[in-house]
Amino acid sequence: MIHSLYTAALTGAITAYAPFAIGRRLTSGVPLNLRARFGYDVRPPRARPTGWIHAVSVGEAITAEPLVIGLRERYPELPLVVTTVTETGAGVVRERFATAAEHRYFPLDLPGAVRRVVDTLDPLFFVCMETELWPNVLRVLHCRGVPVMIANGRLSDRSFRRYRLVRGAMGPMLRSVRVFAMRSEEDARRIVALGAIPERVVVTGNMKNDAIPGSTERADSWRRQLGLVGTRRVWVAGSTHRGEEEVVLEAHAAARVDHHDLALIIAPRHPERAGEVQTLVEERGWRAVRRSRLPATERAGAVVVLDTVGELAELYAVADAVFVGGSLVASGGHNMLEPARLHKAVLFGPHTSNFRETAGALAASGGGFVVTNAAELAERLRYLLANHAERQRAGEAAHATVVSRQGAVQRTLALLSPIVDVLPRTVSRGSSRADA
């Protein structure tokens, strides 16, 4: 009954959203991939069972990379498929996992679409990054006896509040999951409170600590591409939201009083906002140029607005200091581990619920600094730029914080191995996993 109500509600929501999705397709050119998401992939079914990893978008796909590589090394004969929801996530998977896994789109959570995708993939197991809970997906996989793992699981304050409202319906769904590999003790307590079987919940740590870092060796190449050759100081404001760019630009103006040649790279969280951010820069009388137009339109001294996907983690390598956005507004913050991994001092606002433990550890080590407004951001930025020894010390502290918290991928693989090791390597299609 609950599944029927859920499916009916989801069908209604998809129908209501369809005109907006079509409008977005026509205006922005973003593909809908409806054929694939309804389970009608043009490619034929897999000849052999697969390992299925789901990473909804860019961040989850990057986090999944060392896990995919670990599975490929341990089980070289096992075909791996990584699904995403977004087109940008698909691009990351195709670029980074080209030799390790195949990409397909995750189905809409409708029974028919899910069954068609499961028939095509014939998964031996399903690993879902973070905590994507799709009732029909979990139900179909449970009926077919496919083990499910939640990897790098987390429940934000907002998600936990929402899930608690439907706790009665959560229990049966969560009991179908074989193992929950959760980021923190708090995440573990929350998933148990929602109905997960406590014996199946393990704290493994945050896999983002183990993500493959950007290359510091490419810093000089990036400087050339971005027109920063000869610039003595560069700072990056990454994953910014509306309302934060103005703060960043105000701090940049203040810092340039002492550092006249200071360069700035702004990377809005949503690249489609690049035009809006460029306008904000130009309204201050500064030149701005989009990353996608470099180096062909190189303009020395211009503020660079990053309008591409998947490059930010490497671009942090050119920075003397980094601000990570989503933290001066109530968005929970974004991945401050990427610059920390590259030995960069990290600045962030007070709203870091998505990375609460990481933010606390960075601040405690002296590798991260909390700022609450433009004046504090400018003050901390000016201090770091003027003090090479302190900047280097903070960067080393940030890196050490990341290193001390690594190991989540290996712990996750250790939990997954008993599941994979007992599964057959060849299964006749539909023989033992027909729908119940």
Steps between C-alpha positions, in 0.01 A plus 500: 500500500774745596697419182188557290437839661865596457502395133179689432638814666828473310317452170297813571811698590680390182196592290475844665873565455511386136415840343775670704750231401408536133531878527845465654598262221391751236661804663823358640555193285543273805399147384224321692620146418141384538542183297781381724330613821184309411714190453509490121875518454600458137785268598431127532481325840829407660634157411615448859381615843644833613598694807274806515617824667271803507637855533231762450718785371851647476594498868388144561669380181834653603463348847424160347815497286736325746224250585453416132876465456518277809225273366669483160829397662338236722258361241653564156255265325190663645337760269420821687224746415476847657167680471433872545195723486663814362670563169796663676540191717493287187783707353718441805435124488577475129821701539636347820370143482540436129708185547351393834123523464218563257258790548123477487221723630317420821133413443209709612369326812201348324451120516513440126804719441684343793425143387622574147829646625554215747428248221760673284771528767429170680687630808685272739490784754397864523708771670332836547723795580389724786138433602284483190193305613273405210213273615427326170868445422557345842183292474587351160857426607378340825251281311780380274737429786751768400707618802491876555762719669474869589857633473629825650154534648394827655180663619504879505299683764237582240477147358474347846212733593315413180554124529380501862161620378457169312691279741226235493556445130880514528548187713409233240703678232810536719479137613551396138851653503777251580752749641519871576854642482444838666727803516473575871358384832226761467403372155495146639274600790263676262461208259431264792244745637321483165475121514825347373608177673781610738717194425513604135624853570877567503690830526764501225587871481470743211618361164560856380820490706620221269399663173776513242649853529551751224853526371726772638731430206244660268495830689734673256296371205180633655661839562587522131150396391335751733725791413661508844865477395700758694230551762650468845184418696180312408200404706205281407140530618352158427140374489348840576126565524290804428568751775862388548656644185436855623684417824787346305533805274493738797774300671698493175483879474625536857784249452618676184584809705806311625542259206444696180561206268272259689302277264161341571329190362130466585333163447122522551352175627264496203693581180185632332532803733829599336337784306344639817834488682681659207252789513568549873873526427457744215264721702800569725694626200720190479560282199363146508553203273345155501724197527345342188629792292861464613771504385369614161364823652767540767464829681774569753372621835139389446302320768454142374148356531503121487213383278619143443441178695759274663796744500466671837686235701807543277471879483546519876864414428568853371365669814686659788178490702154353443149592608240221476145620448155386598615593850421871530142417402293223653589230247709276725837564337689314230809284468782668691706180484601563138714810571619359835630192321711734284664666804285815480377713788119481489254777587129428547191647659306378805243292308683169458246237608582286194864485613459561873775265617741602226450870567556445871815297442647755257429788736645309796821421310550857380457396138155653467353835603138599558394841367153649532502804270699690239711686756611179672564329167712794383691518827588130503583504129732801534677341797562171317620674182743715697644217709657222294608295804151509655339418165729202458442383857123520457518309172706222657257482794207473261670220306591315819136517610390327181769234519416419862140427402563277198414133474125512438532345153694200629252454785214518251665244272553273800126513573414439136743212446301236696196589291681482166713196583203271560315603186516293179708643221263374229123483537252397235275798435185491711581155648513584868405866508155524355267749664327364803 
